[in-house]
Amino acid sequence: MTTPTTYITTPIYYVNDRPHIGHCYTTLLGDVTARFHRLMDPTPGSTFFLTGTDEHADKVVTSAAAHNVTPLQWADRNAAEFEKAFAFMNASHDDFIRTTQERHKTKVLEYIRALQKRGDVYLGDYTGWFDASQEEYLTETAAKEANYVSPVTGVPLVKKTEKNYFFKLSAYESRLREHFAKNPEFVQPEARRNEVLGRLNELRDIPISRAITDDPTSQWGIKMPDDPTHRIYVWIDALFNYLSVVDTDARRKYWPASVHFIAKDILWFHAVIWPALLMALRESDPKYGFVQLPKTVYSHAYWVREGRKMSKSLGNFVSIEVLQAYAAKYGLDAVRWYLITQGPQGATDADFSHAKFVEVYNAELANGIGNCASRVSNMIEKYFGGEVPPRGSGDAFRFEAHTPTGTEVFDWSQLARDLSKRANDGLGLMQSAAALQCSVDLIRRVDQFINVTSPFKITKVMETDANAKASLQVILYQCAEAIRIASVLMSPAMPQKMAQLWQAWNCTPAAGASLADLCVFGGKHALQPGQKISKGENLFNRADAAEAPPA
């Protein structure tokens, strides 16, 4: 029996420019999702997370020439910038693929040969509207709708005729429709799925090669098998990275991909061309029998800044330097938290606004997990010598608080089960922000519990009321245990800060413990009475909304 695995990818990023918030956000989506899955199934090697760089674009050649270096040297330089950016973001990818690596180029040639042998790749003539800025052809309909300029950059389209190798995309239209019908989760969110279905008609065969000429840009790339006069189109080369990385004896178990996280501008390639290529490859040779289609292509929207679209002309991109400045002031995990919880994971663009950042930071981090953990550990230190108090007897994890307006029930065991299930359900829909919201809800419930039970008032009567100490013990144990569970749910987004809390509280999750086990209130991995807890440093200091954004 094959052990289930999880395979998560980001797009591979063009190396012609330095990384910015868009690249970091997509990679962070993959990272947080991978960290959650490693918690859900802690079996070593059960989750594989891939990112990397796409290096065979024409712009690499022109930019390299402008900087008096070779295309490979330029690719090396910028690929290193992406690796540095993702290291800064604390991304946990298992591999970083570069399309100039031999391990990738060798596999691409194998795949193209297989498609040629099957007859799905053939030589022909193509006339169409070429978008030089994106290195892709647009159909006549798409070009007309865009007023014959690039829908991405506004650069005028050029009508070109050239001899190319083609892929028989038209042969897969009905099968793609069938796959969409049977697998509604294949493209998410729903708005993106509808967008693809709206275009999925009268598919035409597409060129997958470019003729090699005296122009140096035409000579950069992987040459077609047995035809040195053509190079493989950069987008086809790039798409195969997801497969080439895991098409080895040791890694083939990870295919198919569980999710491809991408931005909305490259949806068509991933939702239509890529699955058709995989269908063709699977049927080209028995050795590719394992090549099933990915489970989900998740296409997120864009970031804007302070309500305005980001552009080079406006100079308002959120660069790595901007993210580093925020991390220096508020902490890297606070930046990760804001991006992942407030980002454009759905179909709507999201705003990187300083005011919004401070609002979320204060509400969910400084006044949320930070303040909640601080005041509970303070009380445990002050009244119980820094040791976790006894749990109490009887139905210890269900507390009925009597208030002037009635009785409020806090059923911690049930709440932990419900929130753990909600987190799992959210991840099943690739909604990491929704999974993280469960931890916020749990911390808010702890705050409500403290407000209702008023442990600070109980401490004032402990010397005269024999039941007061026992009541305080139960209240503080339940608060602390709920915070522990919340910290586990927050850890995929904030691994460093939650590790800091675990160290202070002596509750670092045991190796091999699953998310389900860790979230059992009072279970095997719970806080134990008598175990030492210290306040430690504040996790998050409150931010001043009046302060200028970090520069």
C-alpha positions, 0 to 999 in steps of 0.5 A, a space after each residue: 500500500 502506498 503511503 499518502 504524500 503531499 506535494 506543494 509547489 510555487 511557480 518558478 520565478 523569472 530571474 530577470 528581476 529581483 524578488 518582491 512581495 508577490 514572489 514572497 507571498 506565493 512562496 509563503 502560501 506554499 511554506 505555511 501549507 507545507 508546515 501545516 501538512 508536516 504537522 498533520 502527518 509528521 512522518 519524515 518525508 511525507 510532505 515535499 515543497 518545491 520552489 525555484 527559478 525559470 531562467 531561459 527567458 529572452 530578457 535574461 539574454 538582453 539584461 545579461 548583455 546590458 550588464 556585460 555578463 553571460 546569460 548564465 552568470 546573470 541567471 546565477 546572480 538573480 537566482 541567488 537573490 531569490 534564494 536569499 529572499 526565501 531564506 529571509 522569509 524562513 521558507 521551508 522548501 525541500 528543493 530549489 529547482 533552476 531550469 538551467 540545471 542538467 537534472 531538469 534539462 535532461 528530463 525535458 528532452 525526454 518528455 518532448 521526445 515522448 510527445 513527438 513519438 506519440 505524435 502530439 508534437 509536430 512541426 508546422 507554421 504559426 501566425 499570431 500576435 506575439 507579446 514580447 514582454 511576456 514571451 507568449 502568443 495571443 489568439 486573435 480573439 485575445 489580442 483584439 480584446 486587449 486592443 492589440 497590446 499586452 494585457 499585462 504590460 501594455 507593450 504593443 503586440 507584434 504579428 509574426 509568422 514563424 515555423 514552430 513545433 506545435 503541441 496538439 492542445 486541440 485534441 484535449 479539449 473534451 478531456 479537459 472539460 470532462 476533468 473540470 466537470 468531475 473535479 470541481 476542486 481542480 482550479 480554485 478559487 471558484 472565480 478562477 475556475 469559471 474564468 478558465 471554463 469561459 475560455 475553454 472552447 475551440 482550443 488551438 494547437 500551440 507552438 512549443 518552440 522558437 526558431 534559432 537565428 543569429 539573434 543571441 536571444 534565440 540561442 538561449 534555452 533547451 534545444 529541441 531533441 534532434 533539431 538544433 535549429 529550434 529551442 523549446 519555448 520557455 513556458 513549456 520548459 518551465 511547466 515541466 519543472 514540477 515533474 522533472 524534480 520528482 521524476 526519480 526513483 526516490 521522489 516519484 512517490 510525491 506525484 501527483 502534485 497536491 497543489 500548484 500555488 500560482 498568481 492569476 496571470 499564469 492561470 491559463 498555462 497551469 489550468 489548461 496547457 499543463 494538464 493537457 501536456 500531462 495527459 499526452 505524456 501519460 499515454 506516450 509511454 508506459 513508464 509515465 503511467 504514474 503521471 496523473 493530473 495535479 489535484 489543485 491549481 490555486 490561483 491567487 490575486 495580486 497585492 496593491 499598496 496603499 490602495 494603488 496598483 503596484 508598478 515600476 513607473 509609480 515606484 511603489 513595489 513592496 520590495 524585499 528591502 521594505 519587508 526587511 524593514 518591517 521585519 526589523 521593527 515588528 519581527 519576521 513572524 509578524 510580517 509572515 502573519 500579516 501576509 498570510 492572513 491578509 493576503 490575496 488568497 482569494 479572487 480579490 486583490 489585497 492591500 499592503 497598507 501600513 495602517 492595516 498592518 499595525 491594526 492586525 499586528 496589535 489586535 491579533 499579535 500584541 493584544 492577542 497571543 502576546 498579551 494573553 500568554 503574558 498575563 496567564 504566565 504572570 499569574 502562574 508565576 506569581 501565585 503558583 511559583 511558575 508551575 502549571 497548577 493542578 487541572 482540577 477534578 471531575 469534568 475538568 475541561 468544562 467550566 460554567 461561569 456564572 455571571 449577572 446575565 446568566 451562565 456561560 459554558 466554556 467546553 474546552 475539549 469540544 472547542 479544541 476539537 471543533 477548531 482543529 477540525 476547522 483548521 483541517 477543513 480549511 487546509 483541505 480547501 487550500 485556505 491557510 488563512 482560514 486555518 490560522 483564524 482558528 487560533 485567533 478565535 481560540 485566543 479570543 475565547 481565552 480572553 473572554 474566559 478571563 474577563 468572565 471568571 476574573 482571576 485577578 479578583 479571585 487572588 484577592 480572596 484566596 486567604 479567606 476563601 478556601 475554594 478560591 485557590 482551587 478555582 484559580 488553579 482550574 481557571 489558569 490551567 485551562 487558560 494555559 492549555 488553550 494558549 498552548 493549542 493556539 500556539 500549535 495552530 499558529 506555528 506554521 505562520 509564526 514558527 520562531 515566535 511560537 518556538 520562543 513561547 514553547 521554550 519559555 513554557 517547556 512545551 515544545 511539541 514532541 517529534 512525531 506528534 501530529 496536529 490532531 494529537 497536539 490539539 487534544 485539550 488535556 491530552 498526551 501532549 498537554 501541559 502537565 501540573 507542576 511543569 515549569 512555566 516562565 513569562 519570558 520576553 514579550 512575544 510582541 510589543 504593542 505598535 504605535 499607529 501614529 508612527 511612520 512606516 519603517 523605511 
